[in-house]
């Protein structure tokens, strides 16, 4: 599917060099190579100076790598290797000083101030570093797990179990109602600001297809039965390990019964009503600028001028 605008955290123009990760000697040489880039992170936050991600120079990159203990190979960009180094073992002040940064911020706060591919690289670094930090031990026998494949595999030192990065698929859907005028369904989540509506979403469960997950989530959250489900596109969402799968779904009826747990309210909006809300700063937008639901909503609005 052709998206109407940039899909953040996806389409990263980086060679992930999957065929070379297993060569430990090559990875070690690349880590110390001239031109290699090291991205320092601290407890899932990017380290920045004056609002821009810091890039340790050759004189300080070695100290950052040493403090991290384990560095993850992200790939090769323009012939130069790119690594992520996790400084979470340090205090915040220690990490800032070592990296030459003045703040630690969430990647998502940088959207709009950086090119989309840079945001994607930082999100990728955040996601793979988060997994490595939280997969120190084997879930089967409890033994320590060692890093392999440049940080894309961990191996249990006890039972030998291979541990790969976990991806958590989630469906996100724009539900529409046939007829005139065209209407789409948005919900207000329990923790959302008053009168703030957005698309419905939920994680895929074991034993169900993506289409099954769409139908189940819509039925559970707002009591609406969905018929046709059409795939629209996907987006990496490494916060910490999501993969968002976007769908358009057609409702069978307009009756809404929010579950009162995740969603406290559901409402059908015409295109005119939704545009009016989007134009009103007090109402709050129906999507994050960096989320795929932006594309689901904008596409629907473009079809209903």
Buried (B, 14 or more C-beta within 10 A) or exposed (E): EEBBEBBBBBEBEBBBBEEBBEBEEBBEEBBEEEEBBBBBBBBBBBBBBEEEBBBBEEEBBEEBBEBBEBBBBBBBBEEEBBBBBBBBEBEBEEBBEBBBBEBBBEBBEBBEEBEBBBBBBBBBBBBBBBBBBEBEBBEEEEBEBEBBBBBBBBBBBBEEBEBEBEEEBBBBBBBBBEEEEBBBBBBBBEEBEEEBBBBBBBEBEEEEEBBBBBBBBBBBBBBBEBEEBEBBBBBBBBBBBBBBBBBBBEBEEEEBEBBEEBBBBBBBBBBEBBBEBBEEEEBBBBBEEBBBBBBBBBBBBEEBE
